[in-house]
């Protein structure tokens, strides 16, 4: 069961590891990213941030989609973390069972627009958000679980 | 209601709450107490002011900055009040666990023991951690 898919450019760090896993009551985290599996330092750092008693799986996007589709993840209360809107959209399009995407942190970059505290989107990312919303996915902005949910479409 | 109180020499306690809230969001049930910030205010009266805010059925988990320090020592004197649980060794990993599990774990003793155990293993010499890579996990 997928509890939530979160977009956070820092992937797994204090905020995600503690606040979200405790709040969502998950038993497993999937880091879906094409760089981390082949970047030893990044991989080790993410492993060190793993909360006690939680399973942590790191896979590239294609392998993540394959794992989700295979049913191997069904028995877990799963929290998926990706680093970009594009990665989120790839997974959601390939695996429509995901009905909620949380935008947690997307850093400011050239040409991006600040739509909320800590969330900055490029025009093409805004289009991807609209596309996911049109597919019936709730795309919401919250840094931490206790923040009020802001529906992304309403601030585009 | 179960409340948390961070207590320290100086401003560590309020700084700790600032950092906690950055990570977990606003906390309504956490109080702070900074000792020796003003010469005329003594710790005993600060502690009493905190205790007066508690109802009979409330609980208060006090986390002080250092075991054996005067702030912790003063709180030792009020432990005959069964509403109070006292922990020494304020650190971010431990209080984040206390704060995020506060509403989920009904048993206060279990909550405290688990927060202590988990946070102890978060104090690390990271150079060594980088050398011993753990195995990858699979679904």
Contacts between the chains, C-beta under 8 A, distances in Angstrom:
chain1	res1	chain2	res2	distance
A	14	B	23	5.2
A	14	B	96	7.3
A	15	B	23	5.1
A	15	B	24	7.9
A	18	B	23	6.8
A	18	B	24	7.2
A	18	B	96	4.9
A	18	B	97	6.9
A	18	B	100	5.7
A	19	B	23	6.1
A	19	B	24	4.9
A	19	B	25	7.3
A	19	B	96	7.6
A	19	B	100	5.9
A	22	B	97	7.9
A	22	B	100	4.0
A	22	B	101	6.1
A	22	B	104	7.0
A	23	B	100	6.8
A	25	B	104	7.8
A	28	B	139	7.6
A	40	B	133	7.5
A	41	B	130	7.7
A	44	B	129	7.4
A	44	B	130	5.9
A	44	B	133	5.8
A	47	B	133	7.7
A	47	B	134	5.9
A	48	B	124	7.8
A	48	B	126	7.6
A	48	B	129	5.8
A	52	B	118	4.9
A	52	B	121	7.5
A	55	B	137	5.6
A	55	B	139	8.0
A	56	B	137	5.7
A	57	B	136	7.8
A	57	B	137	5.3
A	57	B	138	6.3
A	57	B	139	5.8
A	58	B	136	6.7
A	67	B	139	5.6
A	72	B	139	4.2
A	73	B	139	5.3
A	76	B	139	7.0
A	143	B	25	7.7
A	144	B	23	7.1
A	144	B	24	5.9
A	144	B	25	4.0
A	145	B	25	6.9
A	146	B	24	7.0
A	146	B	25	3.4
A	146	B	26	6.5
A	147	B	25	5.9
